[in-house]
């Protein structure tokens, strides 16, 4: 007679259960059939999954028959049973565990396939009641997933139908199987964490009858950041920095050609997408290192391109070009004369694509309409935590602006100032933009002194041989001294738009009046760090 430990081991080898209980039933029938026909599994299942398998001729045993305990309470209690979780959590090489399982007739469940009730999809629909949402909170599913994932040394756990083929292949190689089990376990805990976060956020949103500062501000008391890896990147800002992209960024753009996007490309594309969203008329913007180096609106894109490119003919080298209308062959031919990294448009004509196809590394992106609510806030990591804020997307309302000088702006100055004001909030602080009638003339960005930014903008306009006579100046924050405004007047500006709010506002207004400038206070600052 075999020793007790060996007899128990034989008993365990004879039990080869797979438990299948899925909400998303794509691919489950051929997968289940392969488990039975080619890998010797006995299938356990529940509800709709068991019904589907029977209809397709796949032999299956109800969980209630396996546990000897009926489903109850409208199916809320069916898999929460020792014969299920004991079969998942039992350590196969632990004598004490095996003896307990033998004593209580607990068979080993070596494979668990579970995907959860569609809670996220349910609450995303309009008109869903609170009660409907609560019923889509899965209890047994996460419990089985977590039990199996904890014991991934012995149990394979699957929460994603795209992994079915990999699991079947892994049965041929014990070494690959062990590695895959660990990978799938990690995937399970990521999924259950995401699921729990979605439930927590929904319940927090529903607690509107308990107002507090966090709820009013739109920022939760706890921040849970979790996102799936979209793709690895060659490197980060520099070759010695590793990097990866997470989340649904790629859902907003379709890449038609060119190399994979880099870390810096993605930052620039994001900045370009937000900038071009400011404009309705045909507009072209050119960016470098997330800063606009030229932008213009016109009756057609080709004219807008000529004005935008004229602002700075050096900085666009290796930059990003974004337009808000379909890009045609005429504009494509002009753009193709310079080297750029990425071109973004809502569409490209076939002729335009033929022109760009000659530059195989050039990335062409189609921008899809609209961005999700998550883009209304931005998050940055800091040592030990995160900073979160609303994105600077406040609508521009000229009626709320105040003319603070003796002279009122002309209609042309208003158009120029409003154009510059739309651009300047996308320029790194300290930010200065000189503008003509719906075109940039000089841009100064990221300087420690506002006067230095203004000087750079004037110098850039001079390098581009663009006159600033009759231009307007937009400043992302107030002029702390009159010298900045005086420098703008000396450069040829006739009107200025700025937030105001300096203790020396009266000095700045007096300087404007003395030089015949019109000046508008917006009362809104646009720092961009």
C-alpha positions as CSV (number, residue, x, y, z in Angstrom):
1,X,0.0,0.0,0.0
2,X,1.2,3.5,-0.8
3,X,2.0,5.9,2.1
4,X,-0.7,8.4,3.0
5,X,1.1,11.3,1.4
6,X,1.5,9.5,-1.9
7,X,-2.1,8.3,-1.9
8,X,-3.2,12.0,-1.4
9,X,-1.0,13.1,-4.2
10,X,-2.6,10.5,-6.5
11,X,-6.1,11.7,-5.4
12,X,-5.2,15.3,-6.3
13,X,-3.8,14.4,-9.7
14,X,-7.1,12.8,-10.5
15,X,-9.0,16.0,-9.7
16,X,-8.6,18.5,-12.5
17,X,-11.3,21.1,-12.3
18,X,-11.6,24.4,-14.3
19,X,-14.1,26.9,-13.1
20,X,-15.6,29.2,-15.8
21,X,-17.9,32.1,-14.9
22,X,-17.7,35.0,-17.3
23,X,-19.7,38.1,-18.1
24,X,-17.9,38.6,-21.4
25,X,-18.5,35.4,-23.2
26,X,-16.3,36.1,-26.3
27,X,-14.1,33.1,-27.1
28,X,-15.3,31.1,-24.1
29,X,-16.9,28.2,-26.0
30,X,-13.8,27.1,-28.1
31,X,-11.6,27.7,-25.1
32,X,-13.8,25.5,-22.9
33,X,-14.1,22.8,-25.6
34,X,-10.3,22.7,-25.8
35,X,-9.9,22.4,-22.0
36,X,-12.2,19.3,-22.1
37,X,-11.1,17.6,-25.4
38,X,-7.4,18.2,-25.2
39,X,-6.4,18.9,-21.7
40,X,-8.6,16.7,-19.5
41,X,-10.4,19.3,-17.5
42,X,-13.8,18.8,-15.8
43,X,-15.6,22.1,-16.1
44,X,-17.5,23.8,-13.3
45,X,-19.7,26.8,-14.2
46,X,-22.6,29.0,-13.2
47,X,-25.7,30.7,-14.6
48,X,-25.4,32.0,-18.1
49,X,-22.0,30.6,-18.8
50,X,-23.1,27.0,-17.9
51,X,-26.2,27.5,-20.1
52,X,-24.2,28.6,-23.1
53,X,-21.7,25.7,-22.8
54,X,-24.5,23.2,-22.6
55,X,-26.2,24.7,-25.6
56,X,-22.9,24.3,-27.5
57,X,-22.5,20.7,-26.4
58,X,-19.6,21.2,-24.0
59,X,-20.0,19.1,-20.8
60,X,-20.2,21.2,-17.7
61,X,-21.2,20.7,-14.0
62,X,-23.1,23.4,-12.1
63,X,-21.2,24.8,-9.2
64,X,-24.2,24.1,-7.0
65,X,-23.9,20.4,-7.8
66,X,-20.2,20.5,-7.1
67,X,-20.6,22.2,-3.7
68,X,-23.9,20.4,-2.7
69,X,-25.3,23.8,-1.8
70,X,-27.9,25.6,-3.9
71,X,-27.6,29.1,-5.4
72,X,-29.7,31.5,-3.4
73,X,-30.7,35.2,-3.0
74,X,-31.1,35.8,-6.7
75,X,-27.6,34.3,-7.4
76,X,-25.8,36.5,-5.0
77,X,-24.6,33.5,-3.1
78,X,-23.2,30.7,-5.3
79,X,-19.4,30.5,-5.4
80,X,-18.7,31.7,-1.8
81,X,-18.2,28.2,-0.5
82,X,-15.2,26.2,1.0
83,X,-15.3,23.7,-1.8
84,X,-14.6,26.5,-4.2
85,X,-12.1,28.6,-2.3
86,X,-10.5,25.6,-0.6
87,X,-9.9,24.1,-4.1
88,X,-8.3,27.4,-5.1
89,X,-6.2,28.2,-2.0
90,X,-4.9,24.8,-1.2
91,X,-1.1,24.5,-1.5
92,X,-0.6,21.3,-3.4
93,X,2.7,20.5,-1.8
94,X,1.6,21.2,1.8
95,X,0.6,17.9,3.7
96,X,-1.6,19.7,6.1
97,X,-3.5,21.5,3.3
98,X,-3.9,18.2,1.4
99,X,-5.2,16.3,4.5
100,X,-7.8,19.1,5.2
101,X,-8.9,19.0,1.6
102,X,-9.2,15.1,1.7
103,X,-11.1,15.2,4.9
104,X,-13.7,17.7,3.6
105,X,-13.8,16.2,0.0
106,X,-12.4,19.4,-1.6
107,X,-11.2,18.8,-5.1
108,X,-8.5,21.0,-6.6
109,X,-9.5,23.7,-9.0
110,X,-6.4,24.3,-11.2
111,X,-7.9,26.9,-13.6
112,X,-10.2,29.8,-13.0
113,X,-11.7,31.9,-15.8
114,X,-13.7,34.9,-14.5
115,X,-14.4,38.3,-15.9
116,X,-16.5,40.7,-13.8
117,X,-19.9,42.1,-14.0
118,X,-19.8,45.2,-16.3
119,X,-20.0,47.8,-13.5
120,X,-18.0,50.5,-15.4
121,X,-20.1,50.0,-18.6
122,X,-23.3,50.1,-16.6
123,X,-22.7,53.4,-14.7
124,X,-21.4,55.0,-18.0
125,X,-24.8,54.7,-19.5
126,X,-27.2,57.6,-19.1
127,X,-30.3,57.1,-16.9
128,X,-28.9,54.2,-14.9
129,X,-30.4,54.1,-11.4
130,X,-28.4,53.7,-8.2
131,X,-30.1,50.3,-7.6
132,X,-29.1,49.1,-11.1
133,X,-25.5,50.1,-10.5
134,X,-25.3,48.4,-7.1
135,X,-26.5,45.1,-8.6
136,X,-23.6,45.2,-11.1
137,X,-21.1,45.1,-8.2
138,X,-19.5,41.6,-8.5
139,X,-18.7,39.9,-5.2
140,X,-18.0,36.2,-6.1
141,X,-16.0,37.1,-9.2
142,X,-13.3,39.2,-7.4
143,X,-13.2,36.7,-4.6
144,X,-12.4,33.8,-6.9
145,X,-9.9,35.9,-8.9
146,X,-8.1,37.0,-5.8
147,X,-8.0,33.5,-4.3
148,X,-6.6,32.0,-7.5
149,X,-4.2,34.8,-8.0
150,X,-2.8,34.5,-4.5
151,X,-2.2,30.8,-5.2
152,X,-0.8,31.3,-8.7
153,X,2.0,28.9,-8.0
154,X,-0.6,26.1,-8.4
155,X,-3.6,27.8,-10.1
156,X,-3.9,29.5,-13.5
157,X,-6.2,32.5,-13.3
158,X,-7.6,34.3,-16.4
159,X,-9.6,37.6,-16.3
160,X,-9.1,38.6,-19.9
161,X,-10.4,36.6,-23.0
162,X,-7.4,37.8,-25.0
163,X,-5.3,35.4,-22.8
164,X,-7.1,32.2,-23.7
165,X,-4.7,31.1,-26.5
166,X,-1.7,31.8,-24.3
167,X,-3.0,29.7,-21.5
168,X,-3.7,26.7,-23.9
169,X,-0.2,27.0,-25.3
170,X,1.4,27.2,-21.8
171,X,0.0,23.7,-20.9
172,X,2.8,22.4,-23.2
173,X,5.6,23.9,-21.2
174,X,5.8,23.8,-17.4
175,X,8.4,26.6,-17.2
176,X,6.4,28.9,-19.5
177,X,3.3,28.0,-17.5
178,X,4.8,29.1,-14.2
179,X,5.9,32.4,-15.7
180,X,2.5,33.0,-17.3
181,X,0.7,32.2,-14.1
182,X,2.6,34.9,-12.2
183,X,1.9,37.4,-15.0
184,X,-1.8,36.6,-15.1
185,X,-2.0,36.9,-11.3
186,X,-0.5,40.4,-11.5
187,X,-3.1,41.2,-14.2
188,X,-5.9,40.0,-11.9
189,X,-4.9,42.3,-9.0
190,X,-4.6,45.2,-11.4
191,X,-8.1,44.5,-12.7
192,X,-9.7,44.1,-9.3
193,X,-8.0,47.2,-8.0
194,X,-9.3,49.1,-11.0
195,X,-12.8,47.6,-10.5
196,X,-12.9,48.6,-6.8
197,X,-11.7,52.1,-7.7
198,X,-14.5,52.5,-10.2
199,X,-17.0,51.5,-7.5
200,X,-15.5,53.8,-4.9
201,X,-15.5,56.8,-7.3
202,X,-19.1,56.1,-8.3
203,X,-20.3,55.9,-4.7
204,X,-18.4,59.1,-3.9
205,X,-20.1,60.8,-6.8
206,X,-23.5,59.7,-5.6
207,X,-22.9,61.0,-2.1
208,X,-24.1,64.5,-3.2
209,X,-26.3,64.8,-0.1
210,X,-23.1,65.2,2.1
211,X,-21.4,68.3,0.6
212,X,-17.8,68.9,1.6
213,X,-14.9,70.9,0.3
214,X,-13.5,68.0,-1.6
215,X,-16.7,67.2,-3.3
216,X,-17.3,70.9,-4.1
217,X,-13.8,71.3,-5.6
218,X,-14.1,68.2,-7.7
219,X,-11.1,66.5,-6.1
220,X,-11.7,63.3,-4.1
221,X,-10.4,62.8,-0.6
222,X,-8.3,59.9,-1.9
223,X,-6.6,59.8,-5.2
224,X,-6.2,56.4,-6.9
225,X,-4.1,56.5,-10.0
226,X,-4.1,53.3,-12.1
227,X,-3.8,53.0,-15.8
228,X,-2.9,50.2,-18.3
229,X,0.3,50.3,-20.1
230,X,-0.3,51.4,-23.7
231,X,3.2,50.9,-25.0
232,X,6.8,51.1,-24.1
233,X,8.8,54.0,-25.4
234,X,12.4,53.9,-26.7
235,X,13.4,56.3,-23.9
236,X,12.2,59.4,-22.1
237,X,13.2,63.0,-22.5
238,X,16.8,61.8,-22.9
239,X,18.2,58.4,-24.0
240,X,19.4,57.5,-20.5
241,X,15.8,57.8,-19.1
242,X,13.4,54.8,-19.5
243,X,9.8,55.6,-20.3
244,X,6.4,54.2,-21.1
245,X,3.0,55.4,-22.1
246,X,-0.1,54.6,-20.0
247,X,-3.8,55.1,-20.5
248,X,-5.9,55.9,-23.5
249,X,-3.9,58.7,-25.1
250,X,-3.7,56.7,-28.4
251,X,-7.5,56.5,-28.5
252,X,-7.6,60.2,-29.3
253,X,-5.2,59.9,-32.4
254,X,-4.8,57.6,-35.3
255,X,-1.3,57.4,-36.7
256,X,-1.2,57.1,-40.4
257,X,2.5,56.8,-41.0
258,X,6.0,57.3,-39.5
259,X,8.0,56.1,-36.6
260,X,6.5,55.3,-33.2
261,X,5.8,58.4,-31.1
262,X,8.5,59.3,-28.6
263,X,8.1,60.6,-25.1
264,X,8.8,64.1,-26.3
265,X,6.5,63.7,-29.3
266,X,3.6,62.8,-26.9
267,X,4.2,65.9,-24.8
268,X,4.3,68.1,-27.9
269,X,1.2,66.5,-29.4
270,X,-0.7,67.0,-26.2
271,X,0.2,70.7,-26.1
272,X,-0.6,71.1,-29.8
273,X,-4.0,69.5,-29.4
274,X,-5.0,71.8,-26.6
275,X,-3.7,74.9,-28.4
276,X,-5.5,74.2,-31.7
277,X,-8.7,73.7,-29.7
278,X,-8.8,77.4,-29.0
279,X,-9.7,78.3,-32.6
280,X,-12.6,77.9,-35.0
281,X,-11.3,79.7,-38.1
282,X,-8.8,77.8,-40.2
283,X,-5.7,77.8,-38.0
284,X,-2.1,76.5,-38.1
285,X,0.1,76.3,-35.1
286,X,3.8,75.3,-34.9
287,X,5.2,74.1,-31.6
288,X,8.6,73.3,-30.3
289,X,9.2,71.8,-26.8
290,X,5.5,72.3,-26.1
291,X,5.8,76.1,-26.8
292,X,4.0,77.8,-29.7
293,X,6.7,79.3,-32.0
294,X,4.1,80.5,-34.6
295,X,0.3,80.5,-35.0
296,X,-2.1,82.1,-37.3
297,X,-5.8,82.1,-38.4
298,X,-6.9,83.0,-41.9
299,X,-9.6,82.2,-44.5
300,X,-7.6,79.1,-45.5
301,X,-4.9,76.9,-44.1
302,X,-2.3,77.8,-46.7
303,X,-2.5,81.5,-45.8
304,X,-2.5,80.6,-42.1
305,X,0.6,78.5,-42.6
306,X,2.5,81.4,-44.3
307,X,1.7,83.7,-41.4
308,X,2.5,81.1,-38.7
309,X,5.8,80.0,-40.3
310,X,6.8,83.6,-40.9
311,X,6.9,84.1,-37.1
312,X,10.0,82.0,-36.7
313,X,11.6,80.1,-39.6
314,X,14.2,78.4,-37.4
315,X,12.4,77.0,-34.4
316,X,10.0,74.8,-36.5
317,X,12.9,72.5,-37.4
318,X,12.1,69.2,-35.8
319,X,8.8,70.7,-34.4
320,X,5.1,69.8,-34.4
321,X,2.6,71.2,-36.8
322,X,-1.1,71.2,-36.0
323,X,-4.1,72.3,-38.1
324,X,-7.8,72.3,-37.4
325,X,-9.1,71.6,-41.0
326,X,-8.4,68.8,-43.5
327,X,-4.8,69.2,-44.8
328,X,-4.6,69.2,-48.6
329,X,-1.9,68.8,-51.2
330,X,-1.1,72.5,-51.5
331,X,-0.3,72.9,-47.8
332,X,1.4,69.5,-47.7
333,X,3.8,70.6,-50.5
334,X,4.7,73.7,-48.5
335,X,5.2,71.9,-45.2
336,X,7.3,69.1,-46.8
337,X,9.9,71.7,-47.6
338,X,11.0,71.7,-43.9
339,X,11.9,69.0,-41.5
340,X,9.3,68.4,-38.8
341,X,8.6,65.4,-36.4
342,X,4.8,65.3,-36.3
343,X,1.8,66.7,-38.3
344,X,-1.6,66.6,-36.7
345,X,-4.9,67.3,-38.6
346,X,-8.5,66.2,-38.4
347,X,-7.9,64.6,-41.8
348,X,-5.6,64.4,-44.8
349,X,-6.5,64.3,-48.4
350,X,-5.2,61.4,-50.5
351,X,-2.9,63.8,-52.4
352,X,-1.5,65.2,-49.2
353,X,-0.7,61.7,-48.0
354,X,1.1,61.0,-51.2
355,X,3.3,64.0,-50.6
356,X,4.1,63.1,-47.0
357,X,4.6,59.4,-47.9
358,X,8.0,60.3,-49.3
359,X,9.1,61.1,-45.8
360,X,8.8,57.7,-44.2
361,X,9.8,58.8,-40.7
362,X,7.4,61.7,-40.6
363,X,4.5,60.9,-38.2
364,X,1.1,61.8,-39.4
365,X,-1.7,61.8,-36.8
366,X,-5.4,62.2,-37.3
367,X,-6.9,63.9,-34.3
368,X,-10.2,62.5,-33.3
369,X,-12.9,65.0,-32.2
370,X,-13.2,65.8,-28.5
371,X,-11.4,64.8,-25.4
372,X,-12.7,63.0,-22.4
373,X,-13.6,64.5,-19.0
374,X,-10.3,63.3,-17.6
375,X,-8.5,65.9,-19.7
376,X,-10.1,68.7,-17.7
377,X,-7.7,68.0,-14.9
378,X,-4.0,67.4,-14.9
379,X,-1.8,65.5,-12.5
380,X,2.0,65.9,-11.8
381,X,4.1,63.7,-9.6
382,X,6.2,65.3,-6.9
383,X,8.4,63.7,-4.2
384,X,6.1,61.8,-2.0
385,X,2.9,62.5,-3.8
386,X,1.0,64.2,-6.6
387,X,-0.3,67.7,-7.5
388,X,-3.7,67.8,-9.2
389,X,-5.4,70.9,-10.7
390,X,-8.1,71.9,-13.2
391,X,-6.7,72.4,-16.7
392,X,-6.5,76.0,-17.8
393,X,-9.5,75.9,-20.1
394,X,-11.5,78.8,-18.9
395,X,-13.5,80.2,-21.7
396,X,-12.5,83.6,-23.0
397,X,-15.2,86.2,-22.4
398,X,-14.3,89.7,-23.7
399,X,-17.4,91.1,-22.1
400,X,-15.8,90.5,-18.7
401,X,-12.6,92.3,-19.6
402,X,-12.0,95.9,-18.6
403,X,-10.4,98.6,-20.6
404,X,-8.3,100.5,-18.1
405,X,-6.8,103.2,-20.3
406,X,-8.1,106.5,-21.7
407,X,-8.0,105.1,-25.2
408,X,-10.3,102.3,-26.2
409,X,-8.9,99.6,-28.5
410,X,-9.9,99.6,-32.1
411,X,-11.7,96.6,-33.6
412,X,-8.5,95.5,-35.2
413,X,-6.6,95.7,-31.9
414,X,-9.3,93.7,-30.2
415,X,-9.0,90.9,-32.8
416,X,-5.2,91.0,-32.4
417,X,-5.3,91.0,-28.6
418,X,-7.9,88.2,-28.3
419,X,-5.8,86.1,-30.7
420,X,-2.7,86.7,-28.6
421,X,-4.6,86.0,-25.4
422,X,-5.6,82.6,-26.8
423,X,-2.0,81.8,-27.7
424,X,-0.2,83.2,-24.6
425,X,-1.8,80.8,-22.1
426,X,-0.2,77.9,-24.0
427,X,3.3,79.5,-23.7
428,X,5.6,78.7,-20.8
429,X,5.8,81.4,-18.2
430,X,7.0,84.1,-18.2
431,X,5.1,84.4,-21.5
432,X,4.8,87.3,-23.9
433,X,3.2,87.1,-27.3
434,X,3.2,90.0,-29.9
435,X,0.4,89.6,-32.4
436,X,-0.9,91.1,-35.5
437,X,-4.4,90.6,-36.9
438,X,-4.9,86.9,-35.9
439,X,-1.2,86.0,-36.3
440,X,1.8,85.8,-34.0
441,X,4.7,88.2,-34.7
442,X,7.0,87.3,-31.8
443,X,6.9,84.9,-28.9
444,X,9.0,85.0,-25.7
445,X,8.8,82.0,-23.4
446,X,10.0,80.6,-20.1
447,X,12.2,83.5,-18.9
448,X,12.8,84.4,-15.2
449,X,12.0,88.0,-16.0
450,X,9.0,89.2,-18.0
451,X,11.0,91.9,-19.5
452,X,13.5,89.3,-20.8
453,X,10.6,87.4,-22.4
454,X,9.5,90.6,-24.1
455,X,13.0,91.3,-25.3
456,X,13.2,87.8,-26.8
457,X,9.9,88.2,-28.5
458,X,11.0,91.5,-30.0
459,X,14.3,90.0,-31.1
460,X,12.6,87.0,-32.7
461,X,10.3,89.4,-34.6
462,X,13.4,91.2,-35.8
463,X,15.1,88.0,-36.9
464,X,11.9,87.1,-38.9
465,X,11.9,90.7,-40.3
466,X,8.4,91.3,-39.0
467,X,7.4,94.8,-38.0
468,X,5.8,95.2,-34.6
469,X,4.5,98.6,-35.5
470,X,0.8,98.5,-34.7
471,X,1.0,95.2,-33.0
472,X,-0.5,94.1,-29.7
473,X,1.2,92.5,-26.7
474,X,-0.3,89.7,-24.5
475,X,1.2,88.9,-21.2
476,X,0.2,85.7,-19.2
477,X,0.5,87.6,-15.9
478,X,0.6,91.3,-14.8
479,X,3.4,93.7,-15.6
480,X,5.0,94.1,-12.1
481,X,6.6,97.4,-13.3
482,X,6.0,99.8,-16.1
483,X,9.2,98.9,-17.8
484,X,7.7,95.9,-19.6
485,X,4.9,97.9,-21.1
486,X,7.3,100.7,-22.0
487,X,9.5,98.2,-23.8
488,X,6.4,97.0,-25.7
489,X,5.5,100.6,-26.7
490,X,9.0,101.2,-27.8
491,X,8.9,98.1,-30.0
492,X,5.8,99.4,-31.7
493,X,2.9,97.9,-29.8
494,X,-0.3,100.0,-29.6
495,X,-2.4,97.9,-27.3
496,X,-1.8,95.4,-24.5
497,X,-3.8,92.7,-22.8
498,X,-2.8,91.4,-19.4
499,X,-4.5,90.1,-16.2
500,X,-3.8,93.2,-14.0
501,X,-3.5,92.9,-10.3
502,X,-0.1,94.4,-9.6
503,X,0.4,96.8,-6.7
504,X,1.9,99.1,-9.5
505,X,-1.1,98.8,-11.8
506,X,-1.6,102.6,-11.7
507,X,2.0,103.2,-12.8
508,X,1.5,100.8,-15.7
509,X,-1.8,102.4,-16.7
510,X,-0.2,105.9,-16.5
511,X,2.7,104.7,-18.7
512,X,0.2,103.3,-21.3
513,X,-1.8,106.6,-21.3
514,X,1.4,108.6,-21.7
515,X,2.2,106.6,-24.8
516,X,-1.3,106.5,-26.2
517,X,-1.6,102.7,-25.7
518,X,-5.0,101.0,-25.1
519,X,-4.8,98.4,-22.4
520,X,-7.2,95.7,-21.3
521,X,-7.2,93.9,-17.9
522,X,-8.7,90.3,-18.1
523,X,-8.5,89.6,-14.3
524,X,-7.4,86.0,-15.2
525,X,-3.8,84.9,-15.0
526,X,-2.3,82.1,-17.2
527,X,0.9,80.9,-15.6
528,X,2.2,77.7,-17.2
529,X,5.1,76.0,-15.5
